[in-house]
Amino acid sequence: MSPAPVTVVGIGADGWPGLAPTSREALRAAEVIIGGPRQLDLLPPECPGERIAWPSPLRPAVPGLLAAHAGRRVCVLASGDPLFYGIGSTLADVLGADRLHVLPHPSSVSYACARLGWSLHDTDVISLVGRPLAALAAAAHDGRRLLVLGAGAKTPAEVAGLLCRLGYGQSRMTVLEQLGGDRERRLDGTADTWPHPPGDPLNVIAVTCHRDPDALRVHLTPGLPDDAFEHDGQLTKRHVRAATLAALAPAPGELLWDVGGGSGSIGIEWMRAHRSCRAVAVERDAVRSERITRNADALGVPGLRVVTGRAPEALVGLPTPDAVFIGGGLTSSGLLDACWNGLRAGGRLVANTVTLESEALLTEWYRRHGGDLTRLAVAHAVPVGGFTGWRQAMPVTQWSVVKP
């Protein structure tokens, strides 16, 4: 017989009175109730089961804790909807969905949209619970509505500060605390003049984004302005970058190796293509590695992994990529071989160069493996005396190929 299912009960700030009859009955019948201290404190004495608070860190403890109580009726408490940024997703990964019986409660996001009159399907949600503040940066676009799940009492002020640094100081902010409970409270203001001290740690921050007139416009398509990146000249320039991302063809959930990261622009724009895209930037220079991290934070993809080391040695042990970009070091012994061998079947490899020596190498690989060999040339209009002429940038040779 398969083990008994684990019941996951969503609970809100309204506590026991807000639970549906089925959720109450599950908690009364439970022999073991696992949850956060705040959630456990919401239960009345009529729930006699043994109460166990989650240890920290939580995820590594889940298998052992559940195994220790195998054969008993176990209930897990979760905030709101357990499968919306909640413990339910972790339990489904660990136990399997068929071992769960989920009894959801309205999420804080549903409550927030109800209070504000916002359409839930047209509102972007960002959780900062256990996630870096920089993750918010990718969602800031003029006119968009955001709901930010706060990580504590200081989160509203931190969000206001970040919005100001991004050039969104005029954005309207509403903090909704203890949604659905008897201590629910609303605070309003703008990011640049946020007047409120830290309040309740259980909060959702609603943001209506307004970009300052002189702020840099950071768009969604590949080819961000070069000024969007801090760099020392080691930067794949805007038009070539757009062509490179098109050849790399990011898709949700895929992993990129950005070899010779420079300023990190390729890996960063790869991750901005979809929130589930992942990237590893490999850069031998420690100063540039730190710069990549700063750029990733500023552009809203703090999950970019930066490996400081010389390729191909630094590639050893990295997870198998879906795509590889080589932006420097092509003539390093064994680099192309290591990237090719590390790439999964069906994956894409794109390499750019401006030198004749590297171009000869790419030509040889093109002869052996096919793909597309392209010369990219960009010229910019510049003043010539009282007239205007063209200034040619160095042409870039690009090889792109799909590994059979």
N, C-alpha and C positions, 0 to 999 in steps of 0.2 A: 504494500500500500504506500502511496506517496505521502510525504509529511503533511500535516495539517497546514492550511493556508494561514498566512499572517494577515490580520485585519489592520488596515491603515485608516485612521479616522482623522479627517480634517476638522480643525477647531479654530474659531476666530477669537477676536478680543472680547466678544460677548460671552465666551466661556460656555458653561454647561447649559444655561437657558437658551442659547442659540442653536444647540444641536438638534438634529432631527431624531425622531424616536428610534430609528434603526441604529444610529450612531450611539445613542445612550444605552441601548440594550447590549450592543457589542462591548461597550466599556464596562457595564455591570457584570457581564459574564466572563470577562478576561481574568486569567490567573496571573498574567504578567502585563504590565503597562509600561512601555518605553517611550520616553520623550524628553524634550528640554525641560529644565526646571520650571520655567515660566508656564509652559503648557500643563505640566503635572499639577501645578498649584491651582489650576482652574477647575480641577475635578473635585466633586463632593465626596464625603465619607461613604456614600452608597456604592462607590466603586472600590471594592475590597482588594483588588489584585495587587500583587507586589509591584511597587513603583520603582523604576530604574531610570536614572538620568543618563543621557548619552555621554560617553567620555569624549575627550578631545585629544587627537584628531578623530573625527567621527567615522569616516568611511573605512579606514583599516580595521576598526573595531566591530563593524557590522557582522561579518560572518561568524566570528567567535562568540559574540554576544547572543546571536540568535541560536547558534548551535548549543549553547549552554542551557537553553530553555526549550529544546526540541521536545515535542510531545505535550507541551502545555499550550493552553489557549493564550496567544500573544496578540496584544493590540499595540500598535505604534501610533503615537500622536504626531500630527503634522500641522503646520500653520496653513489655514485656508485650504486651497486645493493641493493635495499632496503631490500631484504630478506637474505642478507649475512652479519651477525652481524649488522643489521641495524634496523631502526625504524619499518620497515615493519613487522617484526616478532611480535613486541609488539602490533601493530595495529591489526594483525590477531588474537592474543589472546584476545584482548579487544572487537573488533567488530565482529569477525568472518570473515573467508576468503571470504565469499560470499558478504561482504560489501566493499571489496577492489578492486580497478582497478590499477594494478601495472604496471608502465612503467619503466623498469630497464635501467640502464646505465652500461657500463663495470665497473667491480669492480677494486679496486686498486690492487688486487691480479692478475687479468687478465693482467692488464698493466705491473705489475712487472715481471710476467713470460714471457711476450712478450719481455721486455727489456733484460732479462737474458738468454732467450732461454731455460728456464726450462719447464718441463712437469707439467702442473697444477695438473693432477690427481696423480702425484707421489711426490707432495710437501705438507708438513704438514703446516697448517696455525694455528697460535695462535694469538688471539686478546688480547692486554693488555689495551684496552679502557674500563675503568671502572672495570678492573680486576687486581688482584695482580700480581706483577712481578714473584712471585714464580710459577705461573702456567706454565711458560716456562720450568721449570726444568724437567718435565715428558717427554718432547719432545726431549730432548738432547740425541742423540745416534750417535755413530761414523759413519760418512759418510752420515747422513741424511741431507736433505735440508729443511730449515724452512723459512717461511715468517711470520714475526712478525708485526702485525698492531700496530704502535706506539701510545702511549697515549699523546705525547707532545714532545717538543724539547729535553728534557733530556732523553727520552727513549733509544736512541742508546747507550749512555754511561752507562745507567743502565743495559742494556742487556749485554754489554761487561763485566761489573763487575760481573754479575751473572755467565756468562760463565766461567770466570776465577775461581770463587769460586767452580764451579762444576767440575773443571779439564778439561775444554774445552777452554783454553786460546789461543790455536793455531787455533781456528775456524776462517774462513774467513767471513768477514762482508761487506755487501754493503748496504748503506742507499740510498733509492730512495725517493726524496722529490717532492711534487706537481706533482705527476704522471699525465701525460696527459695535463698539463697546460703549459703556456708559461714560467713559472719559474721552470720548471723541472730541477732537479740537482741530480747527482750521486756522492757518497762519498765511498771510499774503504779503507779497512784496516783489521787488525786482532784484536781479542778481547783483547789480552794481551798488545797490543801497540796502542790501538785506539787513533788516534791523533787529532780528529776533535772536536771543541767546539760545543755546542748546536746550531742547525740550525733551519730549518722550523718545526713547530709543526705537519704539515701534512706529515707523513713519513711512509714508510714501510721498515723494516730491513730484508734483506735477509742474512741467515746464512748457511754456509756449515760447519757442525759440524766435528771437529777433536779432539778426546779425547787425553789428555796427556798420555804418556806411563805409568806413575805411578798413574793415577787416578783410583778410584774405578769404576769398571764396574757395572752399574745398569741395569739389564736386565728386560725383560717384564714378564717372567713367575713367578708364586708364589714361594716364598722362596728366597728372597733377602739375601745377606750375612748379618750376624748379625752386622758386622761393618758398615752397611749402616744406622743403627739406633743409636742415642744417647740413652743410657739406664743406669739404676742402677742395672741391674740384673733381673728386672721385664720385661722379654722379652720372648715371645713365640719363641723358637729357630727355626733355619732355616728349618730343615727337618720336624719338627712337624708343623710348620707354613704352609709349602707347603701342607701337608696332611689336615690341617684344612681348608685352602682356597678351596681345592678340595671338601670337604664335604659341605662347605657353598655355593659353586657353584654360584658366582656372575654372573648377567646378566645385560645388559644395562638398566639404569633407576632405578635399584632396590636400596632399602635402607637397611642398616645394623645397628643394635645396637651392638656396641662393649663394652660389660659390664665388667668393671674391666680393663680399657684400658691399664694400665701399660706404655709402651712406644708408644702405638698406632699402633704397627706393623700390626695387623690384619685389622684394619679399613683402614690404609694407603694402604696396598696391595689390599684390596677390591676395593678402589677407583681407583687404578692404572689399574685395569682390563678393565675399559672402562671409557671414559671421562664423561659419564652421570651417573655413579654409585655414590651413596651418602652414607655417614656414619655419625653416631653420636657415639663418644667415651665418655663413662661415667667413670669417675675416681674420687675417693674420695680425693686423695692427690693433693693439689694445685701445688706442685713442679712438680709432674709427669704430671699434666695437661699442664703446660707450656712447658714441654719437648715434649709432644705429638704434640703441635702446632709447635714447632721448627722442629720436624721430618717431619711433614706434609708439611711444607714449603720447606724443603730441598729436598724432594722427589716428589715435583711437584703437590701436592693435597692440596692447601691452603683452599679449601672449606670444609675440614673435620671439623665438628662441635664438639667442646669439651664441655662437661657438667661436671662441678666440683661438686660432691656431692656423697652421699652414696646411692647405690641401695639397696632396690627397690624404696625408696622415690624419688630418682632423675629421675626415669623413668616416673613419672606422667606427662602427657601433651606432651610427645614426639610423633611425628608422627608415625603411624603404620608401623612397619618394615616388610620387605620381608624375612629377616633372622636375627637371633640373635646369637651372640657368647658370651659365658660366660667364661672368662679366670681367674676369681678369685671371691672369696666371695660366693661360692656355698652354704655354710652352713648358710649364713645369712638368718634370718627368712623371709620367704615369697618371696625370690629372684626368685627361679625357677618358682613358681606359677605366679609371676608378668610377667616374661618373656614369659611364655607359654600363659598366657591370653592376653598379648599385641600383640602377633604374629598373623598375618593374617592366614586364612585357606590356606593351600598349601605352607606356608612358612617353612623355615628350621631353626632348632635350633641345635647348636653344643656347647657342653660343654667339657672342658678339666680339668683334675685334676691330682695331683700327691699324694694326701693324701688318706688314707684308709677311713677316715670319709666321704669325698666327694664322693669317689668311691662307698661306700655303698648307698649313696643317689641316685647317677646316676643309680646304679643297680636296685633300687626300681622303679625309673621312667621308666627304660627300660622294666621292667616287666609289668608296667601299660600301656605304650604307644607304645612299640615296637621300631623300628628303628634299628640302628647298635651300638653295644657296642664293642669297639676296644681297644686293648692294643698296644701302640706304643713304641717301644724300639729302641734306637739308641746308637751305640758304635763308638768311635773314636780311631784310631790308635795313640798310644803315645809311646815315648821312655821308655824302661824298661832296665836300664843299657845300655849295648851295643846292645840290641835287641829291638824289637817292640812288643807291646802287645795291648790289647783292654781295653779302659776305658769306662765303661758303664754309660750313663747318666740315671737320674731317669726316670723310665718308666712312660708314660702318658696314663691315661685312658680317652678315648674319647667316648662320646655318641652323636650320630647324628640321627635326626629324622625329618620327614616331618609331620607337623600338619594336621590332616584330616579336 
